[in-house]
Each structure stands twice: as C-alpha cells, then as structure tokens.
Amino acid sequence: QINLSAPLAPPMRLTPDLIEEAPQFVNPLKERELDLRDRKIPVVENLAVTLDQFDCIDFSDNELRKLDGFPLLSRLSMLICNNNKISKIAEDLYAAIPNIETLVLTGNSLEELGDLKGLSKLTKLKYLSIMRNPVAAKNHYRSYVIYTCPSVRVLDYKRVKQQERVAARKMFAGKKKAAIEAAKTFTPGEPVKQTPADKEAIKAAIAKASSLDEIRRLEMMLNSGTIPGF
C-alpha cells in the first residue's frame, strides 16, 4: 500500500560531492557530458568544481526555478534543462556561459515574453527549445524570440526562415518590443502539453537537417527526454 502521509523526498543540494559522483561520459556528439538528471536539484551552485571540463550539462527533471548561479563555463556548448520549474532567466547569463549553442528549456514555467530577455546576449545560441512553457502560447512568441535571439537557427525544432527574420524586425522596430515585453495577458491554467504538431515539427526538423551533426544534435535532444512519449 502507498503511504499517502509519507513526506516527499527533500530537494537535493548540488554539492561538490554530488557533482563528482554524477555520471560523466562522451555523448553521441563526442562531447564530454555531465549527467545531473532527476536529482531534485533546486538551485545551480558549485559548478566551479567541474573546472570547465564539460561541453554538455544535463539538468533535466529537477526542481530549478531560475536559470542562474553558473560560474564562468567557457567550454559549455549545450545545456539541457527540460522539465524543471524555471520561471526566470538571469539577464547576465551570457557572462557565465558565453559559448552556449544549444539550450533546451522545454517543459518549464516561463510565462511572459519579457522573461526571455536573458537569452538576448547569448550570441552563439543556435538551437533553442522553449516548447511546453506558457510563454509559447502568447501572441508574437516566435517572432519575439527570433528578433531577440538573432543567432538562433532552429527554434522549437523548426528552422528559422529568412522571411520570419524580416517580419520579426518589422514587428519589433522602435518601441514596439518594449511594449510587448511589458504586456502580461497570460492567465495561468493547465500546463502546455505536447501536441501532434510538436511531433511533426521535430520529425520535419530531423528530415531537413543539413548535416550529420545537426541530425545527431536533434536526436540527442529527443533522447534526453525533451519530448516525453515521442
């Protein structure tokens, strides 16, 4: 029988010992990866003990509420944070992870377009997923991200087209961007769920990938649990 009165497992601090004991391996992209999945970690801390030796860190299925707390990790190029509770992104994130190319934020709690401002200075960001966040249901979401993060090539598994970039620039010219960022029209409700269209978008992204590296990267993001049930 299940004891409903049993206390829930407490959050687990990201201690130096936990980091050193976590699985470390070379992933399919031939990158050094640190696996910190499913540890109930609430806060990013103590990553300086890694000595910047990893290309990829996987924080999937934890309890993170804010994307911050990183030391300078110049080597880090992929950060996987799907299925957390992230609602804020530090505006100085770029100073800690300046060379990030792939960022997976699928299945978090980002609600407003303004909550994404911390991504704007990640100048090497190419692959970004914000699917299954409330913000992804807001008007102008995709155009806003394309305008704010001009280096992004693939957003939510859909390649960014040149005409989208042109339309985004027109939409957010002048003071329009600040006005849209300040607008808060989202009413919290049920979590944004995966749809058949999401699956088709991912399949199409893989089919249209222009290089083996891109195919592997997309497949790795899927295999990491970014889209549960796919």
Protein Blocks (a to p, Z undefined) as FASTA:
>chain_A
ZZfkbccdddddddfklmmmpccdddfkopacddfehklpabdehklmnoopafbdcfeh
iabfbdghiacdfklmbdcfehiabfbdcfklmmmmmmbfbdcfehiabfbfklmmmmmm
mmkbfbdcfehifklmpghklmmmmmmmmmbmbgghiacdfklmmmmmmmmgcjlmmmmm
mpccbccdddddddfklmmmmmmmmmmpcbfklmmmmmmmmmnopaghZZ
